[in-house]
Amino acid sequence: MQLLPEGARRLAAWCAVVLLVAGVGWVAIVLCGELRTAVVPVLLALLGTALLGPLYRRLVRMRVNRSLAAGLTCVAVVVVAGGAVYIVVAALIDTGDQIVDSLKQAGQSLAEHFGAAGTSLDDLASNAKELLTKFGGTAVSNVISGVSIVGESIAMAVLALLLVFFFLRDSHRAADTLRALAPRGSADTVEAMARRAFEAVEGFMRGTTVIALIDALCITVGLLILRVPGAVGLGALVFVGAFIPYLGAFISGAVAVLVALADRGFVIALWALGVVLAVQVLEGHVLQPMIQSRTVQMHPALVMLAITAGASVAGILGMLLAVPLTAAAFGVLSELRGRYAPGADAS
């Protein structure tokens, strides 16, 4: 005798499935957090492999030895990434004092024009040093912890680079290895899912890189025309920030506007803001639909939710990994829907 109606039983079954999936996901996240020194390099290496795959395959087609081609690809990414980081850091160091001075002058200007409200802002700028001193005392007490984190980050970066080398060199064996590990009778499905997931990540990384390069070039040219100091470094910062959708563009654009305000004044800062906004409009309405039209498409709200979830789990690193991992998940779901949807071709 069935005590519950059909609708209640269906609801209970779906609730059980949701709870099971949520439980498995939570356990997986906890395990990844405990094993982050091993998991994070693997994920970064997969992203690097997806990004550098076309260059590696071109070298292989030129009859370069696979090991040599993978090594040259890794050296190229180290040179490019190291150069970009150096340019960004040098530009920010050169203009850091100017940014602070401009903010202080802006507070004083507001104090002169708006009276008490401006005075409060001026007081806030004057007390910034005291606040930084208090926070600095806490930071000094955690120097050892900070050094440990830096050392761990360097170790993970080196491991990720080595894994990129091996992933590139042995990429032709990945399908056979995956089929050997798949349960009996599911090798074709597992391989198809893995290929679709990797293609989604590869398409996302390739499209994001092209868009980031175009954004960086446009903003660099605009800042050079406005004679903003450190324009090349700010363009490199825009390029790096583009890999974190929305938030990265906001931060890099804000830094560019602050540098313009510090050295060139309020009017030039407004022009710099116009350049940044124009490039973002170009990206959102032209570059994104044109370049990433063949990759997994995700609604902006879903992207923001993924970034927020990634930040809550793993901070900045989680923000970087959230969107490509979500793209991979959508690729897997698309493959499963194509295989098992009613009326789909089972072959």
C-alpha positions, 0 to 999 in steps of 0.5 A: 500500500502506498501511503504517499501520492505520486507527486509527493514520491517524485518530490521526495526522490528529487530531494534525495538526489539533490541532497546526495549530489550536494553531499558528494560535492561538499565532500569533494570541496573539503578534500580539494581544500585539504589537498590544495597543494596537489589539486590547485597545480593540476587545475592550473596545469589543465588551464595552461594546457588548454591555453598553450595547446595550439602553440604546442601542436603547431610546433609538433606539426613543424616536426619538432620533438614532442619533449622539445616542443613542450619545453619551448612552450613552457619557456615561452609562457614563463617569459611572457608571464614574468614580463607582464608581472614585472611591467605591472609591478614596476608601473604601480611602484612608479606611480604609487606615491602619485596616486596617494598624493592625488587622493589626498589632494582630492580630499582637500579639494572636497573639503574646500568646496563642500565644507563639513562633508569634505572635511570629513573626507579630508579627515579620513585621508589624514587618518589613513596612515594611522589605520594602516599602522594599526593593520600593519602591526597585525600584519607584522605578527603574521610575517611567518605565516605570510612567508609560508604562504608565499613559499607554498604559492611558489611551489605550486606554481613550479609544480603547475609548470612541470605538469603543463610540460607533461600534459602537453608532451603526453596529450596524445596518450590522454584518450587511451589512458582515460578509456583504460580507466573508464568502467566497462561499457562506458569508455565512449561516453567518458571520452566524449564527456572529457573531450567536450569539457576540455574543448569548452575550457580550451575555447574559453581560455583561447577566446578570453586571451584574444579578448584580453589582448584586444582590450589591453592594446586598446586601453594602452593606446588610449592611455598613451594618447592621453600621456598617462605614465605607465601605460604599458604596465596598465595595459598588461594589468588589463590583460591579466585582469581579463581572465577574471570576468567583470571583477578583473576589468573593474579593478584594472580599469580603476587602477588606470583611472587612478594613475591618470588622476594622479599624474594628469589631473581630473579631466584626463582621468575622466577621459581615461574612464571614458576609454575604459568604459568604451573598451568594456562596451566593445568587449561586451557587445562585439568581442564576446559574441563574435569571438566566443560564439563557438564556446559554451555560452553562460548567462552573466548572472551565472558567471557572477554566481560562479565567481562569487562561489569560487571566491568564497571557497578559494579566494582569488584563485577560486575566482580564476578557476570558477568560470572555466570549471563552470564552462567544463561542467556545461560542456559535460551537460551538453554532451549528456543532453545530446546523448540521452535526451529523448529523440537523440541519436544514441550512436 
